[in-house]
Amino acid sequence: MNSTHSAKQTAEARVYNSPLRDRQAEQTRELILQALTEQLADAGLKDFSIPRLALRAGVSVRTVYRYFPTKDALLEEFAYWLDLQIGSAEPPATIEELVTLSESAFPAFDEMEPLIRAQWLTPHGRASREVGRKRRLANWRKVLSDVADNLPADEQRRGLGIVLFLLSSRSWQALKDEFDMDGRESGKAVSWALRTLIADLRTRNNSVAKTEKTR
């Protein structure tokens, strides 16, 4: 076998992706993220640590760092993973998708209630929610520009803030605790509130646009 052929085989071996290895890697990531879910859902567990997470996941500390080099990387991935479980990982592409998001997300909050509540009790839980909030902020601002792009910046900011609050787990929690609504009912209530808000934004946005044209 000549050296050129041997080098080609080596190169091919390097680029070969083993489906089994990929599947095992994905399973390991799932184990770690699921362990973090359990850790955050444990209301008595206030101090987060990688060694404790590794122990709960049944992997080594080195393995955790192999997949998530820093705590920030872990929390960012966890925020996205959690949104996948809830069904809100993919950003809404239209106003209609944004308006109806609570009708799927809030019932999912019911299914993951211990974790959702625990996220507000621990510093790292709040940090993971903050990562997700920043991602949603950018996505939803783009969608809302269709009905608010002519409004003053402060009005756009207030509208976006209300949308973010209405679609947050805080709203789900308040409606559940204070008004005894399950996720299905509160999701529909928030959807109605969003339709009302967006209709008003659209009306005022169009009015500003007409005024600008007549100047």
C-alpha positions as CSV (number, residue, x, y, z in Angstrom):
1,M,0.0,0.0,0.0
2,N,1.5,3.3,-1.0
3,S,1.7,6.3,1.3
4,T,-0.8,8.3,-0.7
5,H,-3.5,5.6,-0.4
6,S,-2.7,5.2,3.3
7,A,-3.1,8.9,3.9
8,K,-6.4,8.9,2.0
9,Q,-7.7,6.1,4.2
10,T,-6.6,8.0,7.4
11,A,-8.4,11.1,6.2
12,E,-11.6,9.2,5.5
13,A,-11.4,7.6,8.9
14,R,-11.1,11.0,10.5
15,V,-14.2,12.4,8.8
16,Y,-16.3,9.3,9.3
17,N,-19.1,9.9,11.7
18,S,-20.3,6.9,13.7
19,P,-24.1,6.9,14.1
20,L,-23.6,4.9,17.3
21,R,-21.1,7.4,18.7
22,D,-23.4,10.3,17.8
23,R,-26.4,8.6,19.5
24,Q,-24.3,7.9,22.6
25,A,-23.2,11.5,22.7
26,E,-26.8,12.8,22.4
27,Q,-27.9,10.4,25.2
28,T,-25.1,11.7,27.4
29,R,-26.2,15.3,26.8
30,E,-29.8,14.3,27.6
31,L,-28.6,12.6,30.9
32,I,-26.8,15.8,31.9
33,L,-29.7,18.1,31.1
34,Q,-32.2,15.8,32.7
35,A,-30.1,15.7,35.8
36,L,-30.0,19.5,35.8
37,T,-33.8,19.5,35.5
38,E,-34.0,17.3,38.6
39,Q,-31.5,19.4,40.5
40,L,-33.4,22.6,39.8
41,A,-36.7,21.0,40.6
42,D,-35.4,20.0,44.0
43,A,-36.7,22.9,46.0
44,G,-34.2,22.2,48.8
45,L,-31.2,22.3,46.6
46,K,-29.9,25.9,46.5
47,D,-26.3,25.6,45.7
48,F,-25.6,24.3,42.2
49,S,-22.3,22.6,41.5
50,I,-20.9,20.6,38.5
51,P,-19.7,17.7,40.7
52,R,-23.2,17.3,42.2
53,L,-24.7,17.5,38.7
54,A,-22.2,14.8,37.4
55,L,-23.1,12.5,40.3
56,R,-26.8,12.8,39.7
57,A,-26.3,12.2,35.9
58,G,-24.1,9.2,36.6
59,V,-21.2,10.6,34.6
60,S,-17.8,12.1,35.4
61,V,-17.1,15.7,36.1
62,R,-14.8,15.6,33.1
63,T,-17.7,14.4,30.9
64,V,-19.9,17.3,31.9
65,Y,-17.1,19.8,31.0
66,R,-16.5,18.0,27.7
67,Y,-20.1,18.7,26.6
68,F,-20.5,22.0,28.5
69,P,-17.1,23.8,29.0
70,T,-18.6,26.5,31.2
71,K,-21.6,27.0,33.5
72,D,-22.8,29.6,31.1
73,A,-22.6,27.1,28.2
74,L,-24.6,24.6,30.3
75,L,-27.3,27.1,31.2
76,E,-27.6,28.4,27.7
77,E,-28.1,24.9,26.3
78,F,-30.4,24.0,29.2
79,A,-32.6,27.1,28.4
80,Y,-33.0,26.0,24.8
81,W,-33.5,22.3,25.8
82,L,-36.2,23.4,28.3
83,D,-38.0,25.4,25.6
84,L,-37.9,22.3,23.4
85,Q,-39.7,20.4,26.1
86,I,-42.3,23.1,26.4
87,G,-42.6,23.5,22.6
88,S,-41.4,27.1,22.3
89,A,-37.9,26.5,21.2
90,E,-38.6,27.6,17.6
91,P,-39.4,31.4,17.5
92,P,-42.8,32.3,16.1
93,A,-42.6,33.5,12.6
94,T,-45.9,35.4,12.5
95,I,-48.1,37.4,14.8
96,E,-50.6,34.5,14.8
97,E,-48.0,32.1,16.0
98,L,-47.0,34.5,18.7
99,V,-50.6,35.0,19.8
100,T,-51.4,31.3,20.1
101,L,-48.0,30.4,21.8
102,S,-49.5,30.4,25.3
103,E,-52.1,27.8,24.3
104,S,-49.4,25.2,23.9
105,A,-46.7,26.5,26.3
106,F,-48.9,27.0,29.4
107,P,-50.3,23.4,29.4
108,A,-46.7,22.3,29.1
109,F,-45.9,24.3,32.2
110,D,-48.5,22.3,34.0
111,E,-46.6,19.1,33.0
112,M,-43.3,20.5,34.3
113,E,-44.6,22.4,37.2
114,P,-42.0,21.5,39.8
115,L,-39.2,22.6,37.5
116,I,-40.9,25.7,36.3
117,R,-41.5,26.8,39.9
118,A,-38.0,25.8,41.0
119,Q,-36.4,28.0,38.4
120,W,-37.6,31.1,40.2
121,L,-36.2,29.8,43.6
122,T,-32.6,29.2,42.7
123,P,-30.0,31.7,41.3
124,H,-29.0,29.3,38.5
125,G,-32.6,28.5,37.7
126,R,-33.2,32.3,37.2
127,A,-30.1,32.5,35.2
128,S,-31.2,29.8,32.8
129,R,-34.6,31.6,32.4
130,E,-32.7,34.8,31.7
131,V,-30.8,33.2,28.8
132,G,-34.1,32.1,27.3
133,R,-35.7,35.5,27.9
134,K,-33.0,37.3,26.0
135,R,-33.3,34.9,23.0
136,R,-37.1,35.4,23.0
137,L,-36.8,39.2,23.3
138,A,-34.8,39.4,20.0
139,N,-37.2,37.0,18.2
140,W,-40.4,38.6,19.3
141,R,-39.2,42.1,18.7
142,K,-38.8,41.1,15.0
143,V,-42.3,39.6,14.8
144,L,-43.9,42.6,16.5
145,S,-42.2,45.0,14.2
146,D,-45.0,44.1,11.7
147,V,-47.6,45.9,13.8
148,A,-45.5,48.5,15.7
149,D,-42.7,49.6,13.5
150,N,-44.1,53.2,13.1
151,L,-44.7,53.7,16.8
152,P,-42.3,55.7,19.0
153,A,-39.5,53.6,20.6
154,D,-41.0,53.9,24.1
155,E,-44.3,52.6,23.0
156,Q,-42.7,49.7,21.2
157,R,-40.7,48.9,24.3
158,R,-43.8,48.9,26.5
159,G,-45.7,46.7,24.0
160,L,-42.9,44.2,23.8
161,G,-42.5,44.2,27.6
162,I,-46.2,43.3,28.1
163,V,-46.0,40.6,25.5
164,L,-43.0,39.1,27.2
165,F,-44.7,39.2,30.6
166,L,-48.0,37.7,29.4
167,L,-46.2,34.8,27.8
168,S,-43.9,34.2,30.8
169,S,-44.1,31.4,33.4
170,R,-44.8,34.2,35.9
171,S,-48.1,34.9,34.3
172,W,-48.9,31.2,34.2
173,Q,-48.0,30.9,37.9
174,A,-50.1,33.9,38.9
175,L,-53.2,32.7,37.0
176,K,-52.8,29.2,38.5
177,D,-52.2,30.3,42.1
178,E,-54.5,33.3,42.3
179,F,-57.3,32.4,39.9
180,D,-57.2,28.6,40.0
181,M,-56.7,28.3,36.2
182,D,-55.0,25.3,34.7
183,G,-52.6,25.8,31.8
184,R,-55.3,25.2,29.2
185,E,-57.6,27.9,30.6
186,S,-54.8,30.4,31.3
187,G,-53.3,29.8,27.9
188,K,-56.5,30.8,26.2
189,A,-56.9,33.9,28.5
190,V,-53.4,35.1,27.6
191,S,-54.1,34.4,23.9
192,W,-57.2,36.6,24.1
193,A,-55.2,39.4,25.9
194,L,-52.5,39.3,23.3
195,R,-55.0,39.6,20.5
196,T,-56.5,42.6,22.1
197,L,-53.2,44.2,22.7
198,I,-51.9,43.5,19.2
199,A,-55.1,44.8,17.6
200,D,-54.6,48.1,19.5
201,L,-50.9,48.3,18.5
202,R,-51.8,47.7,14.9
203,T,-54.5,50.4,14.9
204,R,-52.2,53.0,16.4
205,N,-49.3,51.9,14.2
206,N,-51.5,52.4,11.1
207,S,-52.7,55.8,12.4
208,V,-49.1,57.0,12.8
209,A,-48.2,55.7,9.3
210,K,-51.2,57.6,7.7
211,T,-50.2,60.8,9.6
212,E,-46.7,60.6,8.4
213,K,-47.9,60.2,4.8
214,T,-50.0,63.4,4.9
215,R,-47.1,65.5,6.1
